Amino acid sequence: MLTQTDTAAPARTGRKSQGILRKVFQPKSILSSDGELDMRRYFSRYLLVHTHIAKTGGSTFVTQLRGILGDEHVYDMRGGFAAPIKLPREDLAKIWCLSGHFWYDTQERPIARRKRYLVNVRDPVDRFVSLYNYVAAAKGHPGHNKYGVLDIDSAFQYLKHHTPNQVSNAVCQMFGERAFSPRPRRPGRVINREAPVSFEQAKDIMEKHYALVIPMKRLDDAIQGLGKAFGLEIPVVPHENIGTKKVTAISEETRQELLEMNKEDYKLIAHFDGLFDQHLKDLPARLLG
């Protein structure tokens, strides 16, 4: 919680003078001389938003964020938890990081702090195979009886025709055009959900708002970098869902379709993969935007 300096203020102060006072008596810098972020000062002004794309290492990532920020400050919407718009203001104030399977600029609007974003990405073919294996094994998953009971090639065809965003440019699609909403705390509906969103369009938004775009293979580096940015040393990153991974072969025809349907995501992933080391080095500054 920020502390205020006791100062005797004039009974009446003009707008120009108020601006001067804010500059003189503003809280200490968020960034220390060592280049670390003061958590409480940072999160009094900022919100981290983790747009969690399924099967990209997100469960491990969120668990480690809880270790860095504190369990009570990471709000994960998975599992049917209420959307922020339904939470009282005092609960919103406790959220330092909002995570869940939602798109950019959809669930975070009710939290009136500056947003900085994080996302994990993965090769689209590998991600689809992992998603299929998970749904096929999880009888309680809402998609199990729809496509989890099918073979993997038939499951791909089902998703392609019923929920194409699951298998086509899952990252880029988050940044598609939305209709105007007269309610500022609710995003407008997505226009042309099935139309491809270009790599350039997604890249421009992500470069402006995302502090880190994290290749799945660099998950440990990202966690350790986030810890360091907030003054915490994390020598080893524990992983969830470790074990023998099921190997499921897909047909060459399905593989080629996935490659074609994810051209924009492949460009996006390659772009940010090339920038990752520099972004990690600059992370404290990037978290400030």
N, C-alpha and C positions, 0 to 999 in steps of 0.2 A: 504494500500500500504506500502511495506517495505521501511524503511528509511535506507540510507547508511551513514556510518561514513566517513567523509572526511579524507583521509589519503594520504600522499605522497608516491606513489609506485615507485620503481626503474624502470628505462626505460626498462630493460630487466630482466625477472625473470625466472629461470629454472622451469621445471615441478614440481620438489620436493618442491621448495620454494613456488610455487603457492598453493600447497596443504596445507602448513603450514599457509599461509596467510588466506586461506578460513576458517581454524579452528579458528584462532585468531579473525578474524573480522566477523564471522558468526552472523546472527541476533539473538536477544534474544530468549530464549527458547519459544517454542509454548505453553508449559505447565507452568502455574503460580505456585507460592508457595502454593496457595489454591487448586491446582489440577484442575483448570479450563483451557480450551483451548482458546487461543487468536484467534478469528475468522479469522481475516485478515491474520495473519501469517499462520494459519492452512490451509486455502484454497488457499494460494499461492503455497502450496506444495501438497495438497490433494484434491481429489474429492470424494464426497459421491455419491454412485449409489444405487438407490432404484429399485430393480427388482420387479415390481408391478405385483403380481399375482391377477387376477380379483376376486372380491368378498371376500376380506380378510381384509376389513377396510382401504384399500389404499387411498380412497378419503379423509377421515378424516386425515389420516397420512400426506398426501402431504399438505393439508391445514395448518396443524399445523407446518410442516417444514417451510412453507412460513412465518409463524409468528415468528419463531425462527431465520431463516437465512435472511429473507427479500424476498419479492415477486420477485424481479428482479434477485435473485440468485438461484431460484428453477425452473428448466426447465423440464416441464412435456410434453412428446411427445404425450400424448393422444390427440385426436381431430385433427390429421393430421398435427401436427407441424413437421417441417423439422428435419431430422436426423442430429446429430452433424457433420457428415462428410460433410454435405452441408453448414455448417455455416462458416462465416469468423472467422479468428483467434481472432479478438477483441471481438466477441460475445461468443466464447468458454471461454475466460478468465473470463467472468461474471458469468459463471455457477459454482455454488458451490455444487449443488445437481442435478443429472440427474435422472429422473424418467420416467417410462412408462411400457407398456406391452411388454417388450422385455426380452430375455434370458440373462443370465450371459455372459459377454465377447462378446457382439455383437455390441452394439451401442456406447459404451463408449470409444473405442480405440482411436478416434481422439483427445481426451482431454489428453494431455501429462502430467498428474500428477498422483501421486500414488493413487490408488483406494481403498476405504473402502466401503463395501457393507452393505445394510440393506434389509430385506425382511419380509413381514407379512405372516404368515401361518395360516391355518384353517383346521379343520376336513374335509377331502375330501367329505364325504357324504353331510354335511351341506353346503359346498361350492358349490357343484353341484346343490343342491336344490335352493340356492340363485341365482346362475347364471341363471338357467332356469326361475325362476320367473321374473328376470330382463329382460331377452331377450323376454319373452312372453309378457311383458307389454310395451316394447319399440319398437314401430313399425318402428322407424328409425334405429334400430340396424341391421347391415348386416346379422345377423343370424336369425332375426325374421321370415322371410318367408321360411327359411330352416328348422328350428326346433322349433322356438318359437310358431308356430301355431299348433304344435303337442301336445299330452298329454305328461306328463313328462317321462313316461317309453319309449315311442316311440322316444322322444327327446334324451334320453340316448343312444338308439340303433343307432340313426343317428350319434351322435358324436363319438360313439365307432368305427363306420366303416369309417367315413369321416375325423374327426380330433381327433384321440385318445388321443393326448396330452392334450386335454381339460379335460378329465375325468380319465386319468391314470397317476399317479405319476407326477403331474404338477410341483412339486418342483424339484424332482430328475432329471426329463428330461432336465432341463436347463443345466445340466453338462455332457451331452452325448458327445461322441467323434466327432470331427470335422475334415474334410479333410484339408490338408495343403493349405494355401492361399499364393500365391507369393506376394500379396499386404498386407503389414503388418497392414494397417489401416482397413482392412476388414476381418472379421472372415471367416473361411472356412465353407462350407456347412455341415450341420449335417449329420452324417452317421447313418443309421438305426434309423430313428426317432421313429419307433414303438417299437424298442427293449427296454426292461426295463433297466434303469440305476440303479445300486445297491445303497442301502443306504450307504454302506461303501465308494463308489466312491464319491457320493455327499457330505457326511460328511467330508471327507478329504479336499475337496476344500473349503467348507464353513467354516470349523474351521480355515483355513488359511486366508481367505479373507473377511469373514463377521464379522463386528463388533457386529451386533445383528440379531438374528433370532427371530422374535416377534410373539408369539402366539396371536391370535386376542383378546383373553380375557385379555391380558396384554398390550393392546394398550396405555392406559392412562399412565401406568408406564413407557413405552418406551419413550413417548413424554416428560414426566416430566424429565426423566433421560437424554435425549438429551439436553433439555433446561438447566439443571443443569451443564452438561458437558461444555456448552458454557457460563455459568455465568448468566443464566436467570431462574427466579422462575416462575413456571406455576402451580398455585394452583388448577385450574379446567381446564379440557380439554373438549372443546365443541365438539359435535359429529354431523356429517352430516348424512343425510338419516335416521333420527330418525322418527319413527312412528309405527303404527301397522303393523307388518310383516305378509305377506300372508303365511298361512300354507298350504303346498302342500304335500300330502302323496305320497310316492313312494311304489311300490310293494316290497315285501320281496325279490323277485328274483332279482330286480334291485339293492336293497341295498346290497345283498350278492355279486353281481358282482362288485359293486363299492369297497367293502371291499377287495375283492380279487385283483382287478386291482390296488389298491393303497397301497399294503403291504409295499413297500419301503418308501413311503411318511409317513405312519403311524409310522414306525421305526424312521425316521428322525425327525418328529415332537416331538415324545416322548423324543428323545435324547436331543434336544435343549430346550424343555420345562423344563427338569431337570437342565439345565445349566443356564437358563435365569436369575435368581436372582444374581448369581455370575457374569455373564457377565454384567449385569446392574451396579453392584457395581464397576466393573473394567472398565466401559465404556470409560472414558477419555484415559486410556492406550490402550484400544482395538481400539479406533478410530485412534490411532497412528500406530497400527499394530505391 
